[in-house]
Amino acid sequence: MNNPALWKHLFRMRALAIRKDISTNSLVAKFVALFPEHYDDSDATFNASSRWRAAIRRKLVGHMPETPPKVQLILAPTPLHRLKNLSRETHLDLWIKRDDLTGFAFGGNKGRKLEYLIADALNQNAEVVTTCGSSQSNFIRQLGAACSKHGLVCAAAAMHLPYDNAAGKPTGKHIGNSNGNVLLDEILGIDMHIHPDDDWEVLYTHAEVLAKEYETKGKRVYRVPVGGSSPLGAYAFYQAAQELTAGPFDWIVTASSSGSTQTGLAYAFDGTPTKIQGIACDPEPEIANDFAEIGYGLAQLLNHPRQIPANEYRLDFNSVGAGYGMASEEGREATELMARQEGIFLDPVYTAKALAALLRLAKTKQIEGRVLFWHTGGTPAIFADNQPNAIAG
Ligand SMILES: Cc1ncc(COP(=O)(O)O)c(C=O)c1O
């Protein structure tokens, strides 16, 4: 697809494509499949008269997959701005995408995913939405709020500290089991079922039992995977990339856990020089396989020309600390730096670790140039109780 003339023409079609939520990559792939006679790879020319071009455009866009329906929850685009002081500190041209400021239910990356997931639930005439997560889950909080807004019951299976059996249950500064998101979940009236701490697989089973209980009562249930990470969740982040009007960026750095944030961004920038660096907040290296799976579904949704394999997801595991849900010393330092240099708050489980890793990668020159830190929210967890030393020291 190395045809500059074709890219130039398709770039002009981009405004149209964006209105229809179509990526330029998908446009090119579709174009080549539909009109090989107008595409000459050998002499790199775009081979059609202007009359034909108009006809091609109409036909091409007509062939693109339908945009998934969405409900409106967040106030997008979220702010995008430069971090002047931290740029100086890190020797980067450092920017931030403020998904902590979505304007919905205390912010966070999940609002984007929920716009598509809730629309899907409503299309399927669901009455109850079930999911699972930790008791301080930012996703459950935002799901609860989205359900409230759309007349759905939200039910969740949770553990204070779900963990991966292979990695073992972490010990250290747990962020706390009350207040923070727990308090907000109570206010929202989520049907919350707390189970003893155990492996994630056990938690998924609890969520399925909960869904079945509602079905036994005759309710139509929509099951949402942990963190809203389905192809639809990833689609939301694929779309979010269109908000980066200040690009291009050399790097985008984001906290990564259930994966649809990083997967969506990876597809949005596939084939471009922008690199997506996920900072893992879970210790399990095999999460990249989950990301690939989510991505295969997204590729289908988008009609994307290729599927991104697991080994292409850039994931840094060096800032997980004691484990998922545990605050880290490095994260505390990063939180203080961001607050004291820029007046912006991070959360202890995700964004603090992501910034800590960004600072480390900048120091060792593994990331350079124009860098975007995607703030994925989570700030209510700052106010979780029982966290001596978790944030303050
Ligand atoms: C604040 C915050 N940041 C980042 C993430 C990770 O996003 P994802 O689950 O899409 O990988 C989460 C997920 O729970 C989160 O709550």
The ligand as a MOL file (V3000), in Angstrom:
LIG
                    3D

  0  0  0     0  0            999 V3000
M  V30 BEGIN CTAB
M  V30 COUNTS 16 16 0 0 0
M  V30 BEGIN ATOM
M  V30 1 C -8.1070 4.4130 35.6390 0
M  V30 2 C -7.8630 3.2930 34.7280 0
M  V30 3 N -6.8460 3.3750 33.8640 0
M  V30 4 C -6.5550 2.3820 33.0050 0
M  V30 5 C -7.2850 1.2160 32.9970 0
M  V30 6 C -6.9130 0.1540 32.0270 0
M  V30 7 O -7.7190 0.1980 30.8920 0
M  V30 8 P -8.0340 -1.1480 30.1170 0
M  V30 9 O -8.7910 -2.0180 31.0730 0
M  V30 10 O -8.8140 -0.7360 28.9290 0
M  V30 11 O -6.7190 -1.7740 29.7790 0
M  V30 12 C -8.3550 1.0710 33.8860 0
M  V30 13 C -9.1240 -0.1810 33.9020 0
M  V30 14 O -9.7630 -0.5640 34.8210 0
M  V30 15 C -8.6570 2.1340 34.7610 0
M  V30 16 O -9.6880 2.0620 35.6200 0
M  V30 END ATOM
M  V30 BEGIN BOND
M  V30 1 1 1 2
M  V30 2 1 2 3
M  V30 3 2 2 15
M  V30 4 2 3 4
M  V30 5 1 4 5
M  V30 6 1 5 6
M  V30 7 2 5 12
M  V30 8 1 6 7
M  V30 9 1 7 8
M  V30 10 2 8 9
M  V30 11 1 8 10
M  V30 12 1 8 11
M  V30 13 1 12 13
M  V30 14 1 12 15
M  V30 15 2 13 14
M  V30 16 1 15 16
M  V30 END BOND
M  V30 END CTAB
M  END
